[in-house]
Amino acid sequence: MRIMFDTNVFDKMLSSADDVEIIVACTSNDYFITSVQKEELANIRDENKKYALLEMCTIVAKATPTPAVVGYSKVGDCVLVDLEDIYSDLLTETHSNVKDAMIGSAAKRELCTVVTNDIRFSKRLINCHIPTMTYEDF
């Protein structure tokens, strides 16, 4: 299975050392991460938690680019997408979920299941035919 974790599930992973060991040991899964999640993890105030999560992601996850979005993307971590890309379909009317849309677009491109506990994001993913599950289901 190809998996992309939404940032909101990383905290849950650290609540159990067994979870981290299982994720690292589960070689039947391919894990992906974007610059969006890396930046959000880098902003965690708890230094121990931050470094544990970043280290785990470095060990198990393959970096994949997000769609290029002015003000959000960094050169080298993004790709230009065409108008058919799912990114615009994932955006809310107010565009308050740009980062989620970037993650969803990257997940679609990599054929990933998104693991998230964000119900609204999950509904948007399902509406765009992107597989999703909660961390508990994972």
TALIN-V644115 format. One record per residue. N is the residue number from 1. PSI is psi as a letter, one per 30 degrees, with the letter a starting at -180 (NA if undefined). OMEGA is omega in whole degrees, -180 to 180 (* if undefined). NEAR is the number of other C-alpha atoms within 12 Angstrom. Layout:
BEGIN
n = <N	N>
psi = <PSI	PSI>
omega = <OMEGA	OMEGA>
near = <NEAR	NEAR>
END
This chain:
BEGIN
n = <1	2	3	4	5	6	7	8	9	10	11	12	13	14	15	16	17	18	19	20	21	22	23	24	25	26	27	28	29	30	31	32	33	34	35	36	37	38	39	40	41	42	43	44	45	46	47	48	49	50	51	52	53	54	55	56	57	58	59	60	61	62	63	64	65	66	67	68	69	70	71	72	73	74	75	76	77	78	79	80	81	82	83	84	85	86	87	88	89	90	91	92	93	94	95	96	97	98	99	100	101	102	103	104	105	106	107	108	109	110	111	112	113	114	115	116	117	118	119	120	121	122	123	124	125	126	127	128	129	130	131	132	133	134	135	136	137	138>
psi = <k	k	k	k	k	l	e	f	f	e	e	e	e	f	f	j	e	e	e	e	e	e	e	e	f	i	f	f	k	k	k	k	k	l	f	e	e	e	e	e	e	f	g	k	e	j	e	e	e	e	e	e	e	e	e	e	e	e	e	f	k	k	k	k	l	l	k	j	j	k	f	e	l	k	k	f	g	l	l	k	l	l	f	f	k	f	e	e	f	f	k	l	e	f	h	f	h	e	e	e	e	e	e	e	e	e	e	e	e	g	h	l	k	k	j	l	g	j	e	e	e	e	e	e	e	e	f	g	h	k	k	l	l	l	e	e	e	NA>
omega = <178	-171	169	179	169	-175	-176	180	-178	178	180	-180	-177	180	178	178	179	179	-179	180	180	-179	-180	-177	-174	-176	177	177	169	-178	-179	178	178	176	179	180	179	179	179	177	180	-180	178	-177	179	-174	-180	180	-179	-177	177	-180	179	179	179	-180	179	-178	-169	-170	174	179	176	-177	174	172	179	179	-178	179	-179	-174	174	178	-179	179	-176	177	173	179	179	-176	178	-177	-176	-177	-177	178	-179	-179	172	179	-179	-178	-179	-177	-176	-178	176	179	178	179	180	179	178	179	179	-179	-178	-180	-178	165	-180	176	-177	173	178	-174	-179	178	180	179	178	178	-180	179	179	177	175	-178	-178	174	176	178	180	178	178	*>
near = <19	29	38	45	45	43	37	25	28	35	26	24	29	25	15	13	17	14	21	24	17	18	28	23	16	19	16	13	20	27	33	39	41	41	35	37	37	33	20	25	32	22	17	21	11	14	14	14	22	24	20	23	38	28	21	29	31	20	21	28	28	25	26	32	32	40	39	29	25	15	11	22	24	19	16	15	24	25	23	22	19	12	10	12	24	29	34	29	27	34	26	19	10	9	16	13	23	28	34	41	37	43	52	52	44	44	41	33	28	27	23	31	35	45	37	35	24	22	18	18	35	29	23	29	37	22	17	23	22	33	29	36	26	25	27	13	12	24>
END
